[in-house]
Amino acid sequence: MYRIMFAFNLQQGRTLNKKFLLLYGWGPENNVQNNVTVAISELRLMLRDTEMEIMTIRGQGYRLLNMTH
């Protein structure tokens, strides 16, 4: 989950697809797509009381938004 948040930080403002997040977070040997879904859900809970939000971009992936900008 922390590696996924780090990926969002490195790629600020970009939409990151599941394949990229899976590779970045768990490496090339892991092909369990559900890992990304669970990590995004947990990150959303952690960010719930902040100015940040993870938005789903249908058919593309996820984007971290900073609501203060």
C-alpha positions as CSV (number, residue, x, y, z in Angstrom):
1,M,0.0,0.0,0.0
2,Y,2.8,2.4,0.8
3,R,4.5,1.7,-2.5
4,I,1.3,2.6,-4.3
5,M,1.1,5.9,-2.4
6,F,4.7,6.5,-3.3
7,A,3.9,5.8,-7.0
8,F,1.1,8.4,-6.9
9,N,3.6,10.9,-5.3
10,L,6.2,10.3,-8.0
11,Q,3.6,10.6,-10.8
12,Q,1.7,13.6,-9.5
13,G,-1.3,14.5,-11.6
14,R,-1.2,11.4,-13.8
15,T,-3.6,8.6,-14.1
16,L,-2.0,5.3,-13.1
17,N,-3.4,2.1,-14.5
18,K,-3.8,-1.1,-12.6
19,K,-1.0,-2.9,-14.5
20,F,1.5,-0.1,-13.6
21,L,0.4,-0.1,-9.9
22,L,0.6,-3.9,-9.7
23,L,4.1,-3.9,-11.1
24,Y,5.3,-1.0,-9.0
25,G,3.7,-2.3,-5.8
26,W,4.3,-6.0,-6.0
27,G,6.8,-6.7,-8.7
28,P,6.6,-8.7,-12.0
29,E,6.0,-12.1,-10.3
30,N,2.7,-11.1,-8.8
31,N,-0.4,-11.1,-11.1
32,V,-3.2,-10.7,-8.6
33,Q,-5.2,-7.8,-9.8
34,N,-7.2,-7.7,-6.6
35,N,-4.1,-6.5,-4.7
36,V,-4.4,-3.0,-6.4
37,T,-8.2,-2.8,-5.6
38,V,-7.6,-3.6,-2.0
39,A,-4.7,-1.2,-1.7
40,I,-6.7,1.6,-3.3
41,S,-9.6,1.0,-0.9
42,E,-7.2,1.1,2.1
43,L,-5.6,4.2,0.9
44,R,-8.9,5.9,0.4
45,L,-9.8,5.1,4.1
46,M,-6.5,6.6,5.2
47,L,-7.0,9.7,3.2
48,R,-10.6,10.1,4.2
49,D,-10.0,13.1,6.6
50,T,-7.4,14.8,4.4
51,E,-7.4,17.2,1.4
52,M,-6.4,14.3,-0.8
53,E,-8.6,11.8,-2.7
54,I,-8.0,8.9,-5.1
55,M,-10.4,9.1,-8.0
56,T,-11.2,6.3,-10.3
57,I,-10.9,7.2,-14.0
58,R,-13.1,4.7,-15.7
59,G,-11.3,2.5,-18.2
60,Q,-8.0,4.1,-17.4
61,G,-7.0,3.7,-13.8
62,Y,-6.6,5.9,-10.7
63,R,-5.5,9.5,-10.0
64,L,-4.5,11.1,-6.7
65,L,-6.1,14.5,-6.4
66,N,-5.1,17.2,-3.9
67,M,-8.2,19.2,-3.3
68,T,-6.3,22.3,-2.1
69,H,-5.0,23.1,-5.6
